[in-house]
Amino acid sequence: MAQMSLYYASDVPYITTSHIFEFRRFSKHKDARSLVVINIAQKSIQAAGKILACVRLPRVTLKSFRDPWNLDLSAGSEVGCQKGFCMVQTPSRQNSSRMETPEKQLAASRTETSTDGGMPNAPAGDLINYTFPKARLRQCMSDASRTPLLLVACGSFSPITYLHLRMFEMAADYAKYNSEFEVIGGYLSPVSDAYRKAGLANAEHRVAMARIATEQSSKWLDVDPWEAIQKEYQPTAVVLDHFEHEINEVQRGIATKDGERKAVRIVLLAGADLIQTMSSPGVWSQKDLDHILGKYGVFIVERTGTDIDDALATLTPWRHNIWVIQQLIQNDVSSTKIRLFLKREMSVRYLVPAPVINYIEEHGLYEDDGASSSNHEKGKDVQAKRTTGTSTSS
């Protein structure tokens, strides 16, 4: 079977609306497989990648001015070239081989211009290569009479601690014994560098540490880098919408043993500090509260010194979507305290997973708390849209 590849040499150094229209029209062709766009300014590559996420094709490759690039049409036949577009039809086997080289060249180009120090386990860095992680997501429910539940924890995770991981276990126990939910998965969603918080390590490091922690200590927790690789700050409501899309629209929910599929309930998991900020006048907008608490809901892990009852009193309209989990064994560790310990060269062993400690030492993180962040200011609009509490994600 022939495959269609679209090559486009841009006459401007960025992607425009007219380009998107043509790209999306091409992607609807039944044999469309790949898109290669060249002559994009290097500084516009990331933004262009974000825009091109709407083009549903197996391969989308961006090339900058400086990238070596040659179009060899000998393996296929030219269907048509106009206004910078060149559509090529090739046999499947030949097309796959020919497309491999530009992709490798692009990867090499990204390595040269990378600002993450070439960290292993780093997130893709753009949305072109992003794939929703689902290897640990359960594919079938055990009890179809229950409601499938996905837990999502948003935060800095700078660094991730045992309490972050423990929160998921407490929530899973609560769901099992005190609700009609059946947990089918859990995700940590590290905030992007645009959060601009003092002490915030680069997203590549925070995602890597979260992956190390979950891979070596859990069989069901995973890390989704989607939020972390965003160029702009994403409010909590938008992040939850992302999971709703991936789980219930793309994956079509979860299967039951009788062959049917059920929609998954997406719920935010956070510390008690979150409820306190939500109950404080002027911190969260009514629209955000209704979207997060009304559409999704939240599992709250209580914290010593936090008055949950007073906070809940002002959130009566959404009380049915707020579940409070008691800590039977109190744990007050926080990322803020961990960073302080590290700055003072004090031990954090048994507070943070050992592999994460090794990673921190290897990369010299948090030696001077705040030095990892390019901007110590934290805008009020950001605080209003994302406050997950120092007990869980600071």
C-alpha positions in Angstrom: 0.0 0.0 0.0 1.3 3.5 -0.9 1.8 6.1 1.8 1.5 9.8 1.4 4.2 12.1 2.8 3.8 15.9 2.8 6.9 18.1 2.6 6.6 21.8 3.2 9.3 24.5 2.9 8.0 27.4 4.9 8.4 30.9 3.4 8.1 32.4 7.0 10.0 31.2 10.1 6.9 30.1 11.9 3.6 28.2 11.5 0.5 30.2 10.5 -3.2 29.4 10.5 -3.2 28.9 6.8 -0.4 26.3 7.2 -2.5 24.4 9.8 -5.5 24.3 7.5 -3.4 22.7 4.7 -1.7 20.3 7.1 -5.0 19.1 8.7 -6.6 18.7 5.2 -3.7 16.5 4.2 -3.9 14.5 7.4 -7.4 13.4 6.6 -6.2 11.6 3.5 -6.6 7.8 4.0 -2.9 7.2 3.1 -1.4 10.1 4.9 1.4 9.1 7.1 4.0 11.8 7.6 4.6 15.5 7.5 8.0 17.2 7.3 8.2 21.0 7.7 11.5 22.8 7.0 12.8 26.4 7.2 11.4 27.0 10.7 13.4 29.3 12.9 15.1 27.4 15.7 13.6 29.6 18.4 10.1 28.8 16.9 10.5 25.0 16.9 8.9 24.5 20.3 6.0 26.8 19.6 5.4 25.2 16.2 5.5 21.7 17.7 2.8 22.7 20.2 0.6 24.0 17.4 1.2 21.0 15.2 0.0 18.7 18.0 -3.5 19.0 16.3 -2.2 17.3 13.2 -3.0 13.6 13.7 -0.2 11.8 11.9 2.2 9.0 12.9 5.2 11.2 12.0 5.5 15.0 12.2 9.0 16.4 11.8 10.2 20.0 12.1 13.5 21.2 10.6 15.2 24.5 11.3 17.2 26.8 8.9 20.5 25.4 10.1 19.6 21.7 10.0 21.1 19.7 7.1 18.2 18.5 5.0 17.9 17.0 1.6 14.7 15.7 -0.1 15.3 12.5 -2.1 12.3 11.8 -4.3 13.9 8.8 -6.1 12.1 6.3 -3.8 8.6 7.6 -4.8 6.6 9.6 -7.2 5.9 13.3 -6.9 2.1 13.9 -6.7 2.2 17.6 -6.8 4.1 20.7 -5.6 2.7 24.2 -5.1 3.0 27.1 -2.7 5.8 25.4 -0.9 4.1 22.1 -0.5 5.4 18.9 -2.0 3.3 15.7 -1.7 5.1 12.5 -2.3 3.7 9.0 -2.7 5.9 6.1 -1.8 5.6 2.3 -1.0 5.3 1.6 2.7 8.6 -0.1 3.1 10.6 2.5 1.2 8.8 5.4 2.8 9.6 4.2 6.3 13.3 3.8 5.5 13.6 7.2 3.9 11.8 9.1 6.7 14.1 7.8 9.3 17.1 10.0 8.5 15.3 13.4 8.8 14.0 12.4 12.2 17.4 11.4 13.4 18.8 14.7 12.1 16.1 16.6 14.0 17.0 14.7 17.2 20.6 15.6 16.8 19.7 19.3 16.3 17.7 19.3 19.5 20.6 17.9 21.4 22.9 20.6 20.1 20.6 23.4 21.2 19.3 21.8 24.4 19.4 23.7 27.6 18.7 20.8 29.9 22.3 19.6 29.9 21.4 16.4 28.0 19.9 14.8 31.0 19.0 11.1 30.6 15.3 10.3 31.3 14.4 13.9 30.4 10.9 14.5 29.0 10.6 14.9 25.2 10.8 18.7 25.5 8.0 19.3 22.9 4.5 17.9 22.1 5.6 16.4 18.8 7.1 13.4 20.6 4.7 13.3 23.5 2.8 10.0 24.1 0.4 9.6 27.0 2.0 7.0 29.4 -0.4 4.1 29.8 1.8 1.1 30.5 0.7 0.9 34.1 -2.9 1.9 33.5 -5.3 -1.0 34.2 -7.1 -2.1 31.1 -10.0 -4.0 32.7 -12.0 -3.5 35.9 -12.2 -6.2 38.6 -15.7 -5.2 39.7 -18.0 -3.7 37.1 -20.5 -2.5 39.8 -18.0 0.1 41.0 -17.0 3.4 39.4 -13.5 3.4 37.8 -11.3 6.1 39.4 -8.1 7.7 38.2 -6.1 9.7 40.7 -4.1 12.7 39.6 -1.6 14.7 41.7 -0.4 18.0 40.4 2.5 19.8 41.9 6.1 20.9 41.8 7.6 17.6 43.2 10.9 19.4 43.7 11.9 16.9 44.8 9.4 14.0 45.1 9.1 12.6 48.6 7.8 9.5 50.2 4.6 11.4 51.2 3.8 12.1 47.6 3.9 8.4 47.0 2.2 7.5 50.3 -0.8 9.8 49.4 -1.7 7.6 46.5 -1.7 4.5 48.7 -3.9 6.2 51.3 -6.3 7.3 48.6 -6.4 3.8 47.2 -7.2 2.3 50.6 -9.9 4.9 51.2 -11.5 4.3 47.8 -11.5 0.5 48.4 -13.0 0.6 51.9 -15.0 3.8 52.0 -16.4 4.4 48.6 -17.9 2.8 45.5 -14.7 3.6 43.5 -12.2 1.2 42.0 -8.8 2.7 41.4 -7.5 1.9 37.9 -4.4 4.2 37.9 -2.6 7.1 39.4 -0.5 9.8 37.9 1.9 12.5 39.1 1.9 15.6 36.9 4.9 17.9 37.5 4.3 21.6 36.8 6.2 23.2 34.0 9.1 25.6 34.5 6.7 28.5 33.7 5.5 28.1 37.3 8.5 30.2 38.4 8.8 29.1 42.0 11.8 29.6 44.1 13.6 26.2 44.6 12.0 24.7 41.5 14.4 22.4 39.7 14.2 22.2 35.9 11.3 20.1 34.7 13.7 17.6 33.2 15.1 16.8 36.6 11.7 16.8 38.4 10.2 14.4 35.8 13.2 12.2 35.9 13.1 12.0 39.8 9.4 11.2 39.8 9.9 8.5 37.2 12.7 7.0 39.2 10.6 7.0 42.4 7.5 5.4 40.8 9.3 2.9 38.7 11.3 1.5 41.6 8.6 1.7 44.3 5.2 1.1 42.7 3.5 -1.1 40.2 0.6 1.2 39.4 1.8 4.8 39.7 3.1 6.6 36.6 4.4 10.1 35.6 2.8 12.1 32.9 5.2 14.8 31.5 2.5 16.6 29.4 2.2 19.5 31.9 5.9 19.7 32.5 6.8 20.1 28.8 4.4 23.0 28.3 6.0 26.3 27.4 3.3 28.2 29.4 1.8 27.5 32.8 -1.2 25.3 32.7 -4.0 25.7 35.4 -5.0 22.7 37.4 -8.4 22.6 35.6 -6.7 22.4 32.2 -4.5 19.5 33.4 -7.5 17.6 34.6 -9.2 18.2 31.2 -6.1 16.7 29.6 -6.5 13.5 31.6 -10.2 13.4 30.8 -9.4 13.6 27.1 -6.7 11.0 27.1 -8.6 8.5 29.3 -12.2 8.9 28.3 -11.9 10.2 24.7 -8.8 8.6 23.3 -8.8 5.4 25.4 -12.6 5.3 25.6 -12.6 4.7 29.3 -11.9 1.2 30.7 -13.2 -2.3 29.8 -15.3 -4.5 32.1 -15.2 -8.2 32.2 -18.4 -8.4 30.2 -16.8 -6.6 27.3 -18.4 -3.2 27.9 -16.6 0.1 28.5 -17.1 2.5 31.3 -16.2 6.2 31.6 -13.4 6.8 34.2 -13.9 9.3 37.0 -10.9 11.7 37.1 -10.2 13.0 40.6 -7.5 15.4 41.9 -5.4 14.2 44.8 -3.9 16.8 47.1 -3.0 17.8 50.6 -5.2 19.7 53.1 -3.5 23.0 52.3 -5.4 23.0 49.0 -8.8 23.1 50.6 -7.7 25.9 52.8 -6.7 28.0 49.8 -9.9 27.1 48.0 -12.0 28.3 51.0 -10.1 31.6 51.2 -12.0 34.5 49.5 -10.3 35.8 46.3 -7.7 33.1 45.9 -9.6 30.8 43.5 -12.1 32.1 41.0 -15.7 30.7 41.2 -15.3 29.3 37.7 -12.1 27.3 38.6 -13.7 26.0 41.8 -16.8 24.8 39.9 -14.7 23.2 37.2 -12.3 21.4 39.5 -14.7 20.5 42.4 -17.9 20.3 40.4 -16.8 18.3 37.3 -14.0 16.3 38.8 -13.7 16.4 42.6 -10.8 16.0 45.0 -9.3 13.5 47.4 -7.8 15.5 50.3 -5.2 14.0 52.6 -5.4 15.8 56.0 -2.4 17.4 57.6 -1.6 18.2 61.2 -2.5 21.8 62.0 -5.1 22.2 59.2 -8.7 22.8 60.2 -10.6 20.8 57.5 -14.0 21.5 58.9 -13.7 25.3 58.7 -12.5 25.0 55.2 -15.2 22.7 54.1 -17.9 25.0 55.6 -17.4 27.5 52.7 -17.3 24.8 50.0 -20.8 23.4 50.7 -21.9 23.4 47.0 -19.2 20.9 46.2 -19.1 18.9 49.4 -20.3 15.8 47.7 -17.2 15.8 45.5 -14.7 16.3 48.3 -13.4 13.2 50.1 -11.2 13.7 53.2 -8.6 11.0 54.0 -7.2 10.8 57.5 -3.5 10.1 58.0 -3.5 7.2 60.5 0.2 7.5 60.7 1.2 11.2 60.6 3.7 12.3 58.0 4.6 15.9 57.8 7.5 15.8 55.3 7.5 18.3 52.5 9.7 19.2 49.6 10.4 22.6 51.1 11.9 20.9 54.2 13.8 18.5 52.1 15.4 21.4 50.1 16.3 23.1 53.4 17.9 19.9 54.7 19.9 19.5 51.5 21.0 23.1 51.6 22.3 22.6 55.1 24.0 19.3 54.0 21.7 17.3 56.4 20.6 13.8 55.6 17.2 13.2 53.9 17.6 9.4 53.8 14.3 7.6 54.5 12.4 10.8 53.7 13.1 10.6 50.0 13.5 7.4 47.9 17.2 6.4 47.8 17.5 6.5 44.0 16.1 10.0 44.0 18.8 11.0 46.6 21.4 9.5 44.3 20.0 11.5 41.4 20.1 14.8 43.4 23.7 14.2 44.4 24.8 13.2 40.9 23.3 16.4 39.4 24.1 18.8 42.2 20.5 19.8 42.8 19.3 22.0 45.7 22.8 22.9 46.9 21.6 26.5 47.0 17.8 26.5 47.4 16.4 28.8 44.8 19.3 28.7 42.5 17.5 26.1 40.3 14.8 28.6 39.5 15.4 31.4 37.0 12.8 33.6 38.6 11.9 33.8 42.3 8.8 35.7 41.8 5.4 33.9 42.0 2.6 35.8 40.4 -0.7 36.2 42.2 -2.5 34.8 39.2 -0.4 31.7 39.3 -1.1 31.3 43.0 -4.8 31.7 42.5 -4.8 29.0 39.8 -2.5 26.5 41.3 -1.9 26.0 45.0 -1.4 22.4 45.9 -0.1 22.8 49.4 3.4 22.7 50.9 2.6 19.4 52.5 2.3 17.6 49.2 4.0 19.3 46.3 6.1 22.2 47.4 
